[in-house]
């Protein structure tokens, strides 16, 4: 096994698969967290063939399902003593209202609640690793203010509004987490991969005849998944960024985050609201984990 271990979600296609390949080239043993066992196994085979590296391991778990996340976290912590990198890459755009197994709207469940659950669950394994990093993919297509009503439904549900609100929540969680982990040796940062020609982008644009010209344009101007992975890979692996935390990166460079990400009141509102939905107050979990013997 490689000396360093990375876990990346949504690793079976698009930016996730390209990022996983780059992490393996950088020397990481890379766990590919995919929704189903079949997707995870196929991703391992594909990446091993393409990279000619034997550094990939499968992990299956539906990120919309809290029980599946809990089970996957348990398996990872039992198998690996230390985790050096967590990349919260997976994301969805649901153009129609759909519910996750716990009854929450699907975009909210996968894009926000899953990174919170997964990060908090793996935090003990990250804390025992020297200089561990957490990298979460947000988007420049984010809301400017915390407004949970955008995530409600099904009446009046709008998939793009739910998506842009979930991406702001990525900022709020990560920036608050970074501040609470200050001095622990674990960094937490947010990246925007750019406009990338993936299935997620097609879902964001939407279907139908009216969206066809936009989809065609996006397919032309959008970057490849390999290019889209570059910012994530830099934040995940660049030695120059050791200890850098609570920052936003796009185009491989540090960028100005949304004002809400720097607003403690907005972060507290998001934290309390998330705790009401999940029973997990990330402030309490982080404090308890930091105080636990390691």
Secondary structure, 3 states (H helix, E strand, C coil): CCCEEEEEECCCCHHHHHHHHHHHHCCEEEEEEECCHHHHHHHHHHHHHHHCCCCEEEEECCCCCHHHHHHHHHHHHHHCCCCCEEEECCCCCCCCCCECCCCCEHHHHHHHHHHHHHHHHHHHHHHCCCCCEEEEECCCCCCCCCCHHHHCCCCCCCHHHHHHHHHHHHHHHHHHHHHHCCCCCCEEEEEECCCECCHHHHHHHCCCHHHHHHHHHHHHHCECHHHHCHHHHHHHHCHHHCCCCCCEEECCEEECCCHHHHCHHHHHHHHHHHHHHHCCCHHHHHHHHHHCCC
